[in-house]
Amino acid sequence: MNVLLVFAHPEPRSLSAALRDVAVQELEAAGHDVRVSDLYAMGWKAQVDRADFPALGTDARLLPAAASRNAFATGTLTADVQAEIAKLLWADALILQFPLWWFAMPAILKGWVDRVYAYGFAYGVGEHSDRRWGDRYGEGSLAGRRAMLIVTAGGWAEHYGPRGVNGPIDDLLFPINHGILYYPGYDVLPPFITYGTDRYDEASFAAAARQLRERMRIFAATAPIPYRRQNGGDYHIPTMELRAGLGAPGASGFALHRREGEE
Ligand code: FAD
């Protein structure tokens, strides 16, 4: 399997970098080909702006989605973005690795998504009509591939538990797992998360490295999160609301979009 790991940490001697090396070594030992996009090392430009669309007239108003659609269709996206799209098409699997910063990914990684996920490539794919709302959430350009997060968090596991003050980690990561990875078609594996990282020592690193190695060993066989397919019949079209009667009794919010215990 070809695996692209997109890495977002500014310090090569960080805990995150050490865990990245563990993941890469284990994936390679399992026979996978791995490429790493180290965003800080690459000097990745995070913000979407006019420079992203060299074909846009100097007087033309910048409409980001329309400019993205046109640049993707005409092959005029910038070389850095085209290179990342080529890596995504090469990769059977995508791993995003980052420290949790303000309950989200670092800005540089969000900027990678904003710029690389072009209109016509990651969104705006397929028929959009009263009968169909595009190829997304389980379908799309990246369908049939796997994706997974590797996340370090300073807070404790309990802080992110069902009653933890930070909110459940599955909820916090839903916009990434469901909104960024499942949306263009990836099968999303449960994330690898290690907690309490600011108080890490040799023993906690050894334990996390062991767990991460195991996750990488079973990467190709791990069952994805059972998100519902948009076009699988569970949602009304075009309102995209979940049909009455679906979802566990009492379930609400993000959990509704997981198909668990249903035929
Ligand atoms: P590092 O800072 O590199 O290292 C962390 C510790 O591990 C250090 O004590 C270091 O000595 C030790 N260490 C490093 N490498 C090794 C090794 N190879 N072996 C053994 N020990 C090692 N946390 C949250 O939970 N929620 C948040 O919303 C949040 N927001 C943040 C926002 C910002 C802007 C910042 C800077 C931090 C935030 N944090 C948050 C904390 C953040 O998630 C952690 O600091 C981060 O996950 C630690 O990972 P790192 O790679 O940066 O670790």
Residues whose N, C-alpha, C, O or C-beta is under 5 A from the ligand:
A	BS01	FAD	R13 S14 L15 S16 A18 P99 L100 W101 W102 F103 T152 A153 G154 G155 T197 D198 Y200 D201 E202 F205
